[in-house]
Amino acid sequence: MSSSATASEVLDVDLDGLLETPTHFPLRLALAEDLLTFVQLKRLDYRRASFLDPRGLPDDALTWQTRLSELHHALPTLERPPRLAYLFHTGFCCSTLLSRCAEISPAVFALREPMSLHNLEVQWAGAGRDWSRAECYAALTTLLALLGRTWSERQTALIKADCTLLVPTLLEYSSAPYVVLYCPAPDFVAAVMSCKARRAWSIGRLRQMIEIARALGSCVPFEIPAQLNAPEAACLIWWWQMWIFREAQKKERARGYFLAAEALLHDPVASLRPLFGLLAAAYPAGGLGVMAARVMSRDAKTPTQLASAASRREKLAAAASVHAEQIDLALQWASRWIGADFQMIGRES
């Protein structure tokens, strides 16, 4: 990792011109160190990346750092908010695939799960203890200004965000349009149960969400069980996320809609048209079906590999079959613990 001065000399970084293009992407945020790490990226790097974190970036990408507090003062005041849109999602529901389909329109600049935004959500748990809430909000404003940069003025930055607890705050920042991509609870739980890492993640993520929500002053809409297993934790994560999305949709300023993952897989063209309409993004009407089919025929995270709606369904069905008893018990438990709303919330969307 280069020091700020050295990196600026090597990369010839002009902080005053940082808002002009997305060439320097805000990769990692560290509130405790008052640092924001940038990585230099090309247009093709963004399109190739399935995640905007070290997993999806070129090995030889150049990074540099600057003081976050200095950056607040160096960035000029925006004459107008950036053109932002959001892709919120429950997880394990083809959101990466939808974001790649959105790139069919040249008016859409897709950002897939910016690590710095996720950093901020996690670090918000320290608000009021390790740093002030004002610092968190200032960091969010700076990040959104940086994430909203596009290659041309006619583009909209579509942020695929995995920081669900920040959804109300993100939508308060501007009246940005959004789409919520979701899957049914059984599918989400089956995806979690499909591998050991996800099972461990579910319990840790739920605990993390509770800590962040308390720091944000947000509601935790259920009592916390004394003990949880992985499928039960997955049920609560799914329901809590859907609850947040539903509450956001009730707000007068929010402009968005819910899209079922199965609808995307069944008829991608019918799913993409309202998305492009929401974003006011032009697309090749005559060739939309052909271009969508081309994207859908590839694995979203590894586009060099072939895939299909059928193969995606088969993988999920296999996990559901292997863990059928645990999944069923967890869904029954969640229905008793949360009540009828657990069953209804997905159907209402």
Secondary structure, 3 states (H helix, E strand, C coil): CCCHHHHHHHHCCCHHHCCCCCCEEEEEEECCCCEEEEEECCHHHHHHCCCCCHHHCCCCCCEEEEEHHHHHHHCCCCCCCCCEEEEEECCCCCHHHHHHHHCCCCCEEEEECCHHHHHHHHHHHHECCCECHHHHHHHHHHHHHHHCCCCCCCCEEEEECCCHHHHHHHHHHCCCEEEEEECCHHHHHHHHHCCHHHHHHHHHHHHHHHHHHHHHCCCCCCCCCCCCCHHHHHHHHHHHHHHHHHHHHHCCCCEEEEEEHHHHHHCHHHHHHHHHHHCCCCCCHHHHHHHHHHHHCECCCCCCCECCHHHHHHHHHHHHHHCHHHHHHHHHHHHHHHCCHHHHHHHHC
